[in-house]
Amino acid sequence: MPLVIGGELHEEPAASEAHERARKIRPEYTHGELVRVAGARHQAEAEFIQNLLLEEGIPSIFRRSIGFDVPDFLAAGWRDVLVPESGARAAREVLSEAQVAPPLPPRQPPRLGGLVVWIGVGLLIGAALLWLALGSPR
């Protein structure tokens, strides 16, 4: 009795690019909330990181970082690379082996409170200069 199935085993070709990518994903890396494992300066770099992870069976997505959602720039701007919690450790190992150092997240835009303070300081300085220029009343 043979130990293998006789004849040619033929694997169906993938129906689409998404189907081909889905075949590479390992099920043990698909559980949990999404966590940030890397950052990219633009879309091409994020896709490169995403493909590195996919080759190891780790599913990932990328999205624009907070404060960088400017449609005029299309592929430019910071991206966050996210993976499920169960694949985060493996993803970090893959990225460190590939010597892909995750860049620091972009600086957040200034808060409205800070802007109000600086406007108030500017108004006070302007009022003091105006008072000095016109002279104090006697």
Disulfide bonds with the S-S distance in Angstrom:
none
